[in-house]
Amino acid sequence: MLLAAFDFLQMKVADILDILLLGIIIFLLFKWLRGTSAMSIFVAIVSLYLIRVIVGAFDMRLMVAIMDMILDVGVLAIIVIFQPEIRKFLIRLGNRYMNNAKGRAIIDKLTGKEKKQVTVSEEVNGLAEACRQMSDDKTGALIVIAHDTVLDDVINTGDRINASIHRRLILNLFFKNSPLHDGALIISEHKIVAARCTLPITERTDIPANYGMRHKAAIGITEETDADAIVVSEETGRISFVSGGNVTPVTNINELKLHLTMAGDDPCDLAINYGRMNASLAALIAQLERVLVIKKRDVHIDCDFAASETVILARLDLTITLGRILSIAVRYGVRGLMTFLKIKKENPVYEILFRNSLF
């Protein structure tokens, strides 16, 4: 008798999977709507459904009939009200499949497209130099870099250019007195496709107060598509990289100054060490430029055969957040320490330089 009372608790594997899938859908739905204006509407709809359950339990026929009519019409109302959110969800779902390697390969075969080889070229360097220059001049800029998602709807809101990527062209487009400086610059397939484009603004309410409309537009376009965006703040000159709705401030080295005078009485050894030091510093600066933006650089290495000891004069003016420090330390700290120990073991001159710089 006791077991018979709990017959409704007897569950199959399919029932457990059904509950798990429902829980995942509710969690994703809450995560999707959290921080948007649609969250309050979603809460109101859930409240109406709970009211329908309550009045049904008390057998209130009139209220049940009214709530049924509201909920029946509510299905169409939900589609209309949540149209932007449904569109974003479908775009994200499609982009996730398109960004998947196997999924992308299938699409390329069906459309007859061949995978393009992307290489770092003068175009990337020109874009980086333009952003650094605008950062120094505190010129506001918003640049969108398209990937697989077609941005024709966004491009049609601006003026088509279809020009090659050059530093001076980008600087002229975002010049304050230029008629094309207001809006976003779209880059696609190694071309500046359009300028003065209007981007969708994010509806998130958890955006920091110091982010302006450029940041909100960059977040909006990267939420809806797989494009990335670069924002240069007009107030602070800070460069930010936006991808997937997440803003990552680009750390700046405002000034890097290093004057190194190497001493030695043996010209051959000093020449060899001079070459090694130049190569090592070039490799180090190249690694720094992968994670930092060096605005002003003054690096000189000299030799002095008459000096008795090596002299190092260094200055570093760095703008960086604590989180960025921890990220760089975890990512490059161990690798840098291993490289330094290896160089120190192979070349005793580095041990002397390191000791002189500390003491």
C-alpha positions, 0 to 999 in steps of 0.5 A: 500500500505504501509503495502504491502511494508513491507510484507517481515517483517511479521514473524512467530514464527518459523522464530523468532526461526530460527533467534535465533538459527542461532545467537546462532550457530554463537556465539558458533562458534566464542567462539569455534574458538576464541584464536585459529589459526583456527580463521584467517581461519574462517575469510578468509572463511567468507570474500570469502562468502561476496565477492561472495555476492558482485560480485553476486549483481553486476552480474559479471558472471565470478567472480560468476562462479569462486567463486562458484567453490571455495566455492563448493570445500571449503566445503570439504576443511573446513572439512579437515582444521578444522578436529582437531576443529571438533573432539574437538567439538564432544568430548566436546559435548559427554563429556557433555552428559556423565557427565550429571547424566541422560545421564550417567545413560542411558549409564551405563544401556546400557553397563551394568556398575554399578556406582562405589563408589569413596572414599578418600583413601590412594591413594589420600593422596599419590598423594597429598604428592608426589605433595607436595614433588615435589613442595618442590624439584622443580621437574617438573611433569604432572599428568593426572587423567582420568574420563569417557573419554577413553584415550587409544590413549594417553596411547599408546604413553607412557609406560604401568605400571598398578601399584598401586598409591604410593607416592614413586613410583610417586616420582621415576617416575618423578625423573630427572634422571629417563627414564620415567620422561619426559611426562605425568603420566596417572591415571585411575581407581585408578591405574597408567596406563602409564608414559612418555605419549605424550599429545595434545598441546593446540592451544590457543594463550591467554596462559600466558607467564610464562606457559611452555609446561607442562601447555599447554599440561595439557590445551590441554588434559583437553580441548579435554577430561573430564580428569583433570591434575595436573602440578608441575612447575620445575622453581617455584615449584608451583602446578596448577590444570587444568580442562576444559582448565582452570588453577587454581594455588594451593595456598601454605602455605609455613610455618604454625607455632603456639605455644600455651601455655594455662594458668590456675590454675584449672587443670580440666578446663584447661584439658577440654579447652586443649582438645577442643582447640586440636579438634578445631585446627585439624578441622581448619587445615583440612579445610585449607588443603581442599583449601591450600597446607601446606608445613611446619607445626609446631603446638604445644599446651601446658599447664602451670599451673603456668603461669598467662596468655595464650601465643600465638606465630604464624607465617604464610608464605603464597603464594596466589593471590588476586583473590584466597583471594577473592574466599576463603573469599567469600566461607568460610568467612561467614561460619567461622565467624558464627562458631567462634561466636558459639564457642565463645558463648559456650566456654568462653575460646576462647574469652579470647584467642582471646582477648589475641592474639589481645592485 
